Amino acid sequence: MKLKSIILSLALLCFTGVFAKDYNASIFGIKSNGTTLNTTSIQKAIDLIHEEGGGHLNFYVGRYLTGTIELKSDVHIILHEGAILVGSTNIYDYNIETPNTALVYAKNADNISITGLGVIDGQGRDVAYSLLDQVHKGIINDQLKYDRPANRRPKGIYFRECRNVEISGITIKNTAEWVQVYDQCENLKIDKITVDSKAFWNNDGLDIVDCKDVLLTNSFIDSSDDAICFKSHDATKMCENVEVRNCVARSSASGIKFGTVTRGGYKNFKIINNKVYDTYRSAIAIQTPDGGVIENILIDSLNVYNTGNAIFLRIGERWAKNGVGSMNNITIQNVYAEIPATKPDAGYPYEGPIEDLPRNISPASIVGLPGHDITNVTLRNIEIVYPGGSNKTYAYRGIKPADLDGIPEMPDRYPEYSQWKELPAWGFYVRHAKNLTFENVTLTAKEKEYRPAIVFDDVKGATLKDMEYNFPGSGKKLFKYKSTEIIQK
């Protein structure tokens, strides 16, 4: 990772911030009463500060109602404690004809920031209902999915191709779609933010798309869709040189996720000392279904509580024209995870669906495709506690050749750890992998299991050292199937 580049760029951002001129929002006629629509006056302030060479636009205590505003180079918004930037509930106050409508938008801007102890409140549920009303009346044409608008819902923040970006201290809440998206940005710093966005469907907490040199630290993200999500939308770009430290995530989808869209890929990631809890799907999901390359990923010191799945690694082939991607050099270490018997996000405003049944609790999975192995994966100092108690009269998958061969490859399926329904292991299921290392891995099932702890199928070179299996009864610990070579130490 080019840490020197990040440090120099952030130092430059801080330097320009120290000597930039301060402007109070009120001098531009921006009202803090929560009812006056301030879009034009806020935009005038941003434009003037940009034209004058940059500076700080300060918002103090109050509610500042606005539609879409565009942040421009060298302009730094400071939301002081008690200041709330409030999204209009009228869908026509947003840039809905652009590909990525948002409350705060920026494109090709350098040296920009949103900082302070204030709040961005998107009022997303009301905004989405405003849009839905216009769709039902035939004024806006939108492809509804489950009677929910698929397009034109504004994000909280959308920055595209921006450089030297800082987001720190603020709370972002209640957006109508993805909370914040940073798309092909460079030198991005996000620190000490809070995301609370469970107001509507498809509310990713944080999406980092094809960005370079990213530092995400000390943040809390609670969202109804994926919490911390890395995407790659452009086959000529990658998400690379990314570090995530000291964050807490909760989601009614996945906690920390690579994908789903993975066209270019991801390279050089460090995800260290984080926590995932009350999360419906996977704590860590690393997947390439769209031809992207994934390499050099380190996940270290992860604590997982009340989450549907601990680890999911997957190669797929969803879009055949992009070919098959690859996954290489993945290290996951120092992980403690507790998987519940019940739905982990029950009671949250937007829960994950009850789907892919019947199945018992799914294992952690590493699943490539025939001829496209997941390679060089190390799992070190891992402890996963499962509820156990699988019932083979409810769902059954045996370990006879016909049973294992009957597990479909599903290359074009949207990748989820539960997509195969019942799997033949309760701890780990590994298929189409090469050069795999399990070191000091402890798997515990609290109640009896009819399935073995681990099943390997087409694993070309696996080294197992200091393994521990804890479960009642005398069930199988390890089962290896065809084309599998295992060294146990």
N, C-alpha and C positions, 0 to 999 in steps of 0.2 A: 504494500500500500504506500502511496506517495504521501506520507505524513508531512514531509517538509512542505510540499505544495499546499496541503490543507492549512498548515499552520501559518504559512506566509500569506495566504489569501485571507484567512480569518483575521490575521493581524492588520492587514490592509483595510479590511472592512471596519475593524474597531477604530483604526486610526482616522479614517474618513468620518466615522460616526462621532468621534470626540470633537472634531473641529467643525462639524456641520452646524448650520444655523437652525435655531429652534423657532417653530411656528405653533401658536395655539390654534386649535380648530375653530374657536369662536370668532376669530378675526375674519374668517371667510364666510360668516353668517351660518355656520353649521350649528344646528340646534340640538340640544341634549334632552328634549322633552319626551322623546319616544314616539311622537306622533307626526312630526314634520319630516317629510321625505327629503333626505339630504344628498341624494345621489349626485346631483349637478354641482352642488357646492363643495362636496368632498373631492370630486374629480377636478374641479377648478383649483383646489388647494394643491393636489398632487401635481397637476400640470405646471403650476407656477413654481413650485419648489424644484421640480425637475429642470425647468428652464433657467432657474437662478443658480443652478450648479449643485443642487442637493440640499438636504437638511432633514430635520425631524418634524413630523406632524403629530402634535401631542393632543390626545383625547383625555380629558379629565372626567370626574364623576358624572354619570348621566347615561341615558339610552339614546344612541345615535342611529336612527332608522335610515336604511339605505338599500338600493338595489345594487347592481353590478358596478364595481369601481375597478379601474385598471391602475395597478402600481407600476411606476416607471423608474428608470435608473436613478440611483443615488437618493431615493426617497425612503425614509425610515418611519414607519408608523409606530408610535408608542401608545399603547393602551394602558394608561395608569390604573391603579387599583380603583375599582368602582366604575370604570368606563366599560360600556357594553356596546359593541357594534352589532346592531340588530338587523337581520335580513327582512326585507319587505315580504309580506304574504301575498303580494300580487305578482303572478308569474311573469307579467309583462314588464316588470321592473328589472328583469335579468336579460343578459345577452343570450337568449334562448336559441338564436339562429346560428350561433357558433358551435363548433364540434364539442367543446367542453365548457358549458356554461358554469359560472361560479359567482359567488358573492365578491370575492377578491381575486382578480385575474391579473396575470402578468405574462408577457411574451418578449423574449430577447431583451430582458432588462438585467443590468449589472448593479451589484452593490445595493441590494434591497433587503429590508427586514421588517418583521412585525414582532415587537417585543413588549414587555411590561407584564403587569399582573392583572390585566383586564380580560374581557371575554368577547369572543365572537359567537353570537347566538343566531343560527340560521333559521330558526322557527320552521324547521323542515317539514313537520307534519302538516302544518297549515299551508305551506308552499306547495307541497305535493297534492293536497286536496284542491287547492286553487287550480293547479294544472289539470287534475283529473276532471274537475268540473267543466273546464273548457274543452277537454277531449270528448266528454259525454254530450256536450252541446254541439259538437261538430265544428267548432271554431279552430281547434288545433287537431291535426291528424297525427295520431300516435298509436303504435302497436302496443296495446295493453297486454300485460302478462299477469294472469291472476287478478285482473281488474286493477292493476297497478301500472302507472306510466313507465314505459321503458326508456324513454328519451326526454331530454329537456329539463330534467330535474337538476337544479343548480347544486354544485359542490360548494363546500365552504371556501377552500383555497384551490386555485389551479394555476401553477407556474410552469411555463414551457420555455425551454432553452434559455434559462436564466443562469447567471454566474454570480458567485459570492452572495449566497442567500443565508439569512439567519432567521429562525423562528424560535423564540424562547420565552418562557415564563407564562404565556397566555393559556387560557382555557378555550377550547373550541367545542361547541355543543350543538346538537339538534339540527343537523343538516338534512337536506332532502335526498342526497345521494352520497357518494364517497366524500368523506370529510375533508381530506386534503390530498392533492396529487402534485407531485414534483416530477415533471416529465422532461427527460434529457437535460437536466440541470447539472451544473458542475460546482464543486465546493459548496456543499449544502450542510449547514449545521442546524440541528434541531435539539433543543435542550430544555428540560424542565417544563414541558408542556403537559396539559391535561386534556384528554379527549373524552367526552361523554356524549355519545351519539347513538341513541337507541330509539330515535323518534320515528324511523321509517325503515323500510326494506332496503337492502343493498347499501348499507352504511359502512363501508370499509373505514377503519380508523385512520390509516396512513398508507398511501400508495406511493412507492418510489419506483419510477418507471425509467429504465435505461439511463440512470444517473451515474455520475462519476465523482468519486471523492466525497463520501457522505459520512457524517458523524451524527448518530442519534443516541442521546444519553438522558438518563434520569427522568424518564417520562412515564406517564400512566395513561393507558389507552383502553377504553371500554366501549365496544361498538357492537352493533347487531350483525355485522358481517366481519370478514377477516380483520384482525386488529392491526398487525404490522405486516404489510404485504409488498413484496418485490415483484415487479412485472417487467416484461420485455416485449414491447409492441413492435419494434423495428428490427428486422432481420440483420440490418447493418450496424446495430448498436448493441451495447451490453450494459447491464448494471455491474459496476466494478469498483473495487476499493471502497468497501462499505464496512463500517463498524457500528455495532449496536451494543450498548452497555447500560446496565443498571436500570432496565425498564420493566414495567409490569403490564401485562396484557390480559384482557378478558374479552371473549367473543362468543357469539352464537354461530360462528363458523370455525375458522382456525386461528390459532394464536399468532404464530410467526410462520409466514407462508411464502414460498418462492413459486410464483405463478398465480393464476393458472396460465395466462397467456405468456409463453416463453419462446419468442421467435429468435432473438439474438442470444440471450442467456445471461449468466451471472458468473463473476470471477472475483476471487480474492475478497472473501467475507470473513469477518470476525464477529461472532455473536456471543457475548460474554456476560455472565452474571445477571440473568434475567429470570422472570417468574411468569408463569401462565396459570390461570385458575378459572374455574366455572366455565370452561370452554367446550363447546358442543363437538367439534371435530378434533383435529390434531394439534398438539402443542407445537410440533415442528413438522412442516410439510415441505419437502423439496421435490419438485416435479418439473419435467420437461416434456409436455405432450405435443409441442409445436415446432420441433426441430432445433431448439436452442441448445447451447453448450453450457454445462454447469461444471465448474472446477475450482478447487482450492477453497473449500468451505470449512471453517472451524466453528463449532458450537461447543462452548465450554461453560460449565456452572449454570445449569438450568434447573429450576425447581418447578414442578408441575403438580397441581392439585385439582381434583374433581374435573378431569378433562377426558373426553371420549377416547382419545388415542394419544400415545406418547410420540411416536416417530413414524413418519411415512415418507419413503423415498420411491419415486416412480418415474420410469421412462414410458411414454406413450407415443402414439402416432395419430393424433386427432385430425390434423390437416395434412393429407398425404402429399400435397404439392411441396411442403416444406421439408420433407424427408424425416428421418428419425434423429432425435437429439442424442446427447451423451451426458454421462454423469461420472466424474472422476475426482479422486482425492477429497473425500468427505471424512472429517473427523468429528465425532460427537462424543464428548467426555464429561464426566462429573455431573451426571443427571440423576435426579430423584423424581419419580413420577408415581402418582396414585390415580388409578383408573376406577371409576365408580360403577356400581351395578345399575344405577338409575340415570335418568337423563340429566346431564351436568348443568344445563342452562335453564332448567325448569323454573318458571316464575318470572323470567325476564320479559320485558315488553314485546320483543320480537324473538321468539325461540327458533332454533333450527328445526326442520321438519322431522316428523316421525317417518322414517323411510328405510329402505333396504332390509325389510324384515320378510320372513323370519331369519334371525341370526342371533347367536350368542355374542358375548363381548369379543370384539375383534382384537387380534394381536397387533403389535408393531410390525411393520412390513417394509421389505426392501425388494422391489419387484421391477425388473427390467423387461425386455422383450427377447424372443429367440433371435440370436445373432447380434443382440445389442445389450451387452451386460452392463450393469452398474459396477464400476471398477474401483478398487482401492478404497474401501470403506473401513474405518476403524471405529469401533465402539468400545470405549474404555471407562471403567468406573461408573457403570450404569446400574441403577436399581429401579425396577418397575414392580409395583404392587397391584395385582389384579384381584377382582372380587372372587373369581373362580365360580364354581357351581354351574357350569354349562350343562344344558339338558339336551341330550341327543334325541330325545323324542320330540323336542320342539324344532331343532335344526341339527342336521348331521352332515359331517364331512369326514369320511374315513381316510386311512392312509394306505389303502390298497392301490396298486397301480391304476386301476380304472377310476378310483376316486380322485387321485391327484391329477391324472390326465384330463379328467373332466372339468377341472378349474379353467374357465375360459381366459384367454389372453386379454381380451377387451382393449385392443390398442387404441381404438378411436373413442373410447368412453371418456366422459369428463372424469378426471382422476380424483377418487376419494378412497380413503382406507376401507370403507365399507362396501365398495362396489361389487365385490365378489360374494356378498352375503356371508355365509358360513365359510371359514377357512379352517384348515386341518390342525392348526396350532393355537395355543392360548397365549404364548409369550412372544415369539417371533416367527414370522413366515418369510422365507427368503427364496426368491426364484430368479434365475438368470442374473447371476452376480459372479464377480471374479476378484480374487485377492481380498478376501474379507477377514477382518480380525475382530474377535470378541475377547476382551481382556477384563477380568474382574467384573463380570456381569452377573447380577443377582436377579432372579425372577421368582416372584412369590405369588401363589394363588391361595386365597384365604379358605376356599372351599374346594371340594374334590372336582377334578376335571377329567372328562373322558378323552380329551385330546392331549398329545404330547406337548411339552413346553416349547420346543423348537422343531420346525420342519424346514429342511434344506432341499431344494429341487433345482438341479442344474446350477450348482455352485462350484466353480472351478478354482478350488484353493481356498479353504477356510481354516484359520488357526484359532483354536479355542483354548484359553488359558485362564485358570482360576475362576471357573464357572460355579455358580451356586443355584440350586433349584429347591425351592421350598413350597411344598404343597401336601395336603393330607392324602393318605392312601399310598398306593404303589404304582402310580401311573408312569408312563414313559417320560423320560427327560428329553431325549433327542432322537429325531428320526431323519435319516438322509435317504434321498431318492436318487434317481438316475443322474449320471454325469456329475456326481458330487464327490469331492475329495476333501477330507477333513483331517487336520492334525490336532490332536488334543494333548495339552501339556498340563 
